[in-house]
């Protein structure tokens, strides 16, 4: 069962509790014993059948033009939360929207005003009412409310609450740099040691404000890798999953440039590569935007993908590649007594739509920058790999656009070595804490939720104990 506390982390919100489980009992009366048994809350599966039946009855009433009957059933549907896609699923929620919209279309002015009053009194959000009535322009919706004599004040959004809390915590000393430093300390990276060698471990924060514009090629690069873009009616959802410590701080910070993100916490079976973890805690960060806010194609074929990349300038192509590498890429330095190698690579699943991007990228990077890569077949994926001098040349093109903390730190470190700013011994010493322990438990892996708690703004004032962190998920 998930038990998620609501707290602000670098400008994003945690939407606890889970849609399937009960939330934390924070109030005093909730902690005291009671002689009354609490009423069980219906699960999603338990809601589907009654919601489906209510929708069926409402459709029948619509066919009979019985508006009073439809109105009564809409009230029952909303009271049973059949309209909330997060609780009941998209198909059922869309069915409820369709019922309300059909009633709105056949209603006269007075009947439409009555429907709006009912929705308001049931606690439905103004935005939901605007969606079902298709009055998407806020000014026009306000005019309709005024003609109906309806006062419908917007509720303070959680985004606003988070921003107010974050503003208070900033006055207490929290900042994005502080969050970054807490992340590095948590995974065992000495920020002061890097700074003594002229390398800034929080350089990944630089330039993030420019990504408020979704038209930046970085977002297209991230979309071609890890970022999922989904369409739900009039909503576009940007969504990304992570289990890692670094990703738990990076991805919400990135999404927050666009809008305060929400979080879903869930457990999944451990992957074959992490056999020491029976169940992984997966963090899903997402933001919901208007349907016209996403400027890139929802789905791409190879020709369209190549056409867009060919239209980029050299700087735009470099920014796109940084987004790709922040998602599905890696920056690696390898050394033994005989060999020194730098790798930059981008992976894609073997038989999936993203696989064609590797061939296109290989050709365009070679033609535009004269940087040669090869496509390697790995056990579970294929990879476009750049080695040694080609890898270093690619890093010089993209480093200022790379925002993934670990990849940016490694890139800065490798370039400092190749520029002669640090010795090989210093490189090896500084690179060591950025490495992953292969086949073993590693603080940088599968510690996303714990890192989230450590780097959150409120930990600046009171910290978080191991017991408190473990109590969030059980």
Secondary structure, DSSP 8 states (H G I E B T S, - for coil): -B------SSS-----S-SSS-----SHHHHS--SS-------HHHHHHHHHHHHHHHHHHHHTT-HHHHHHHHHHHHHTTTT-HHHH-HHHHHHHHHHHHHHHHT--HHHHHHHHHHHHHTT--HHHHHHHHT---HHHHHHHHHHHT--------HHHHHHHHHHHHHHTT--HHHHHHHHHHHTT--HHHHHHTT--TTGGGTTGGGGGSTTSHHHHHHHTTT-EEEEETTEEEEEEEE-SHHHHHHHHHHHTTTS--EEEEEEEE--GGGTT-SEEEEEEEEEEEETTS--S-SS--HHHHHHHHHTS-HHHHHHHHHHHHHHHEEEEEEE-SS-EEEEEEEEEETTSGGGHHHHHHHHHHHHHH----EEEE-SSEEEEEEEHHHHHHHHHHHGGG---HHHHHHHHHHHHHHTTSS-HHHHHHHHHTTS--TTS--TTSS-HHHHHHHHSTTHHHH---HHHHHTTB-
